[in-house]
Amino acid sequence: MKKIKIGLVGVGSVAHWGHIPAYQNDPRAEITAICDINEERLKTTAEELNVKEVYTDFNEMMAKSDCDAISVATWNNSHKDATIAGLKAGKAVLCEKPMAMNAQEAEEMLKVSRETGSLLMIGFCSRFGDDAMRLKSFIEDGSLGDIYYVKAGYLRRRGNPKGWFADKARSGGGALIDIGVHALDRSWWLMGKPKPVSVMGFAWNNFGDYKTKGEVYSSDLLDEKSAFDTDDMAVALIRFEGDKALFLEASWAQNIKEGLGYQEVYGNKGGAKLYPLELYTDIDYNQVNIQVPTSQVILHNAEIKHFLDCVEKGEETIAPGEDGVTIMKILDAIYESSRTKKEVFIK
């Protein structure tokens, strides 16, 4: 069987615990080229993977490598340029979330994907959990009726990844754009991807370089420089066409008992939550709660299996560039609403 040749642009933390093991887990894939600006990390990774094609410039990689597809797992401020370089070189591209630094960059990426016909998939891995997939199927078959309200959040008591994550010039934002994007995207996807209308948002930077002992998150041990100029908490109320609404919250630092993630969905026939997946409805005028069995899924494995299916079989991705653009528009609006202290309307 001919292998799908994979190039990795960025071999930092998310590549090592997400993308690399996922490609290694799929017999169809072979990592043949890697690129990173950190030469020490590049050399170590090349030795670990026994990869001969090594680059410090993704433009050179796109010009010389015969890889079929690439994962872009760089700092957020490189997503646009690396993705566009790959698309123009005829590579299928899986770009990590968030799609870009802002909606304008995301729209440029989508434009090139359409012009070249090259696949552009966004790394919305939380869509690929078995619990999320099963809930999506219940919603689509009408079991919950019309979904009119969703609540979701990812909250850490102390969990700033530091490094480039806490440097706005490289990340574009903080907790909202890092972990809040997962809750936002999965919620919007479960709702059926309604058109966003407006946002009221709040973002705070109250904790900075805290010294609290306890939770430890590290973006990359080789890069511990942080400006701490990003949000460490954000909340938003997002209004969609059809009188639908989403309440979203995300934090790297908040004075709560313990960190948590939650997802709640409300329909006019039934409701549901994740972690674990439960359904709430009425049967013969009786209130009924149903716990649905689900399988444990490694999200990046499932995501990259789907990406490889799209590359190999020409399947349509469930996480296209168009979705990434909409999510970036919502994120931009939340930050703008927080800055202006006004409701922001989305075009």
Long-range contacts (C-beta under 8 A, 24 or more apart in sequence): 1-27, 1-28, 3-28, 3-29, 3-30, 4-28, 4-29, 4-30, 4-68, 4-69, 4-308, 4-311, 4-312, 5-30, 5-32, 5-33, 5-65, 5-66, 5-67, 5-68, 5-69, 6-30, 6-31, 6-32, 6-33, 6-67, 6-68, 6-69, 6-70, 6-71, 7-31, 7-32, 7-33, 7-34, 7-35, 7-53, 7-61, 7-65, 7-67, 7-69, 7-70, 7-71, 7-86, 7-91, 8-33, 8-34, 8-35, 8-70, 8-71, 8-73, 9-35, 9-36, 9-58, 9-61, 9-70, 9-71, 9-72, 9-73, 9-74, 9-78, 9-82, 9-86, 10-35, 10-36, 10-71, 10-72, 10-73, 10-74, 10-75, 10-78, 10-82, 10-96, 11-35, 11-36, 11-41, 11-42, 11-45, 11-73, 12-36, 12-38, 12-41, 12-73, 12-74, 12-219, 12-220, 12-222, 12-223, 13-218, 13-219, 13-220, 14-73, 14-96, 15-45, 15-71, 15-73, 16-45, 18-73, 18-125, 18-300, 19-71, 19-73, 19-300, 19-304, 20-49, 21-300, 21-301, 22-298, 22-300, 22-301, 22-303, 22-304, 22-305, 23-71, 23-304, 25-301, 26-301, 26-304, 26-305, 26-308, 28-308, 28-312, 29-304, 29-308, 32-65, 32-66, 32-67, 33-61, 33-65, 33-67, 35-61, 38-222, 38-223, 40-222, 41-222, 58-82, 58-85, 58-86, 59-85, 62-86, 62-88, 62-89, 62-91, 63-89, 67-91, 68-92, 68-311, 69-93, 69-94, 69-119, 69-307, 69-308, 69-311, 70-94, 71-95, 71-96, 71-304, 72-96, 75-164, 75-170, 75-171, 76-100, 76-101, 76-170, 76-171, 76-172, 76-177, 77-101, 77-169, 77-170, 77-171, 77-172, 79-105, 79-109, 80-105, 80-106, 80-108, 80-109, 83-109, 83-112, 83-120, 84-108, 84-109, 84-112, 86-118, 87-112, 87-113, 87-116, 87-118, 87-120, 88-112, 88-116, 88-118, 90-116, 90-118, 91-118, 92-118, 92-119, 92-120, 92-121, 92-307, 92-310, 92-311, 93-118, 93-119, 93-120, 93-121, 94-121, 94-122, 94-123, 94-303, 94-304, 94-307, 95-120, 95-121, 95-122, 95-123, 95-324, 96-123, 97-122, 97-123, 97-124, 97-125, 97-181, 97-182, 97-185, 97-324, 98-172, 98-173, 98-177, 98-181, 98-324, 98-327, 98-328, 98-331, 99-321, 99-324, 99-325, 99-327, 99-328, 100-172, 100-324, 100-328, 101-172, 102-172, 102-328, 102-331, 102-332, 103-325, 103-328, 103-329, 103-331, 103-332, 105-328, 106-321, 106-324, 106-325, 106-328, 107-325, 109-321, 109-324, 110-321, 110-322, 110-324, 110-325, 113-321, 119-310, 119-311, 119-317, 120-320, 120-321, 120-324, 121-306, 121-307, 121-310, 121-317, 121-319, 121-320, 121-321, 122-319, 122-320, 122-321, 122-323, 122-324, 122-327, 123-303, 123-319, 124-182, 124-185, 124-186, 124-189, 124-303, 124-319, 124-323, 124-324, 124-327, 125-182, 125-299, 125-300, 125-302, 125-303, 126-182, 126-183, 126-185, 126-186, 126-299, 127-185, 127-186, 127-189, 127-303, 127-318, 127-319, 128-297, 128-299, 128-302, 128-303, 128-306, 129-274, 129-294, 129-297, 129-299, 129-302, 130-294, 130-295, 130-296, 130-297, 131-274, 131-275, 131-276, 131-277, 131-292, 131-294, 132-186, 132-190, 132-263, 132-274, 134-277, 134-292, 134-294, 135-190, 135-265, 135-272, 135-274, 135-277, 136-189, 136-190, 138-272, 138-279, 139-190, 139-192, 139-265, 139-267, 139-272, 140-192, 142-269, 143-269, 143-270, 143-279, 143-281, 144-265, 144-267, 144-269, 144-270, 144-271, 144-272, 144-279, 144-281, 145-267, 145-268, 145-269, 145-270, 146-267, 146-268, 146-269, 147-190, 147-191, 147-192, 147-244, 147-265, 147-266, 147-267, 148-242, 148-243, 148-244, 148-245, 148-266, 148-267, 148-268, 149-244, 149-245, 149-246, 149-247, 149-266, 150-187, 150-190, 150-191, 150-244, 150-245, 150-246, 150-247, 150-263, 150-264, 150-265, 150-266, 151-246, 151-247, 151-248, 151-262, 151-263, 151-264, 152-183, 152-184, 152-186, 152-187, 152-246, 152-247, 152-248, 152-249, 152-262, 152-263, 152-264, 153-180, 153-183, 153-248, 153-249, 153-250, 153-260, 153-261, 153-262, 154-179, 154-180, 154-182, 154-183, 154-250, 154-251, 154-260, 154-261, 155-249, 155-250, 155-251, 155-254, 155-256, 155-259, 155-260, 155-261, 156-215, 156-217, 156-251, 156-252, 156-253, 156-254, 156-259, 157-214, 157-215, 157-253, 157-254, 157-255, 157-256, 157-257, 157-258, 157-259, 158-207, 158-210, 158-212, 158-214, 158-215, 158-252, 158-253, 159-215, 159-217, 159-252, 159-253, 159-259, 160-207, 160-210, 160-217, 160-228, 160-232, 160-252, 160-253, 161-217, 161-218, 161-219, 161-252, 162-209, 162-217, 162-218, 162-219, 162-224, 162-226, 163-218, 163-219, 163-220, 163-223, 163-224, 163-225, 163-226, 164-219, 164-220, 164-223, 164-225, 164-226, 165-219, 165-226, 165-230, 166-226, 166-227, 166-228, 166-229, 166-230, 167-225, 167-226, 167-227, 167-229, 167-230, 168-227, 168-229, 168-230, 169-227, 171-230, 173-203, 173-230, 173-231, 173-331, 173-335, 174-203, 174-205, 174-230, 174-231, 174-232, 174-234, 174-252, 175-230, 175-231, 175-232, 175-233, 175-234, 175-250, 175-251, 175-252, 175-253, 176-203, 176-231, 176-234, 176-250, 176-331, 176-334, 176-335, 177-331, 178-250, 178-252, 179-250, 179-252, 180-234, 180-248, 180-249, 180-250, 181-327, 181-331, 183-248, 183-249, 183-250, 183-261, 183-263, 184-238, 184-246, 184-248, 184-327, 184-330, 184-331, 185-323, 185-327, 186-263, 187-246, 187-248, 187-263, 188-246, 188-326, 188-327, 188-330, 189-323, 190-263, 190-265, 191-240, 191-244, 191-246, 191-265, 193-323, 193-326, 194-240, 194-241, 194-242, 194-244, 195-240, 195-241, 196-238, 196-239, 196-240, 196-326, 196-329, 196-330, 196-333, 196-346, 197-239, 197-240, 197-241, 197-345, 197-346, 198-238, 198-239, 198-333, 198-343, 198-344, 198-345, 198-346, 199-236, 199-237, 199-238, 199-239, 199-330, 199-333, 199-334, 199-336, 199-337, 199-343, 199-344, 199-346, 200-236, 200-237, 200-337, 200-343, 200-344, 201-234, 201-235, 201-236, 201-237, 201-333, 201-334, 201-335, 201-336, 201-337, 201-338, 201-344, 202-234, 202-235, 202-236, 202-337, 202-338, 203-231, 203-233, 203-234, 203-334, 203-335, 203-338, 204-231, 204-232, 204-233, 204-234, 205-229, 205-230, 205-231, 205-232, 206-232, 206-233, 206-253, 207-232, 207-252, 207-253, 208-232, 210-253, 215-259, 217-252, 231-335, 231-338, 234-334, 234-338, 236-334, 236-337, 238-330, 238-334, 248-334
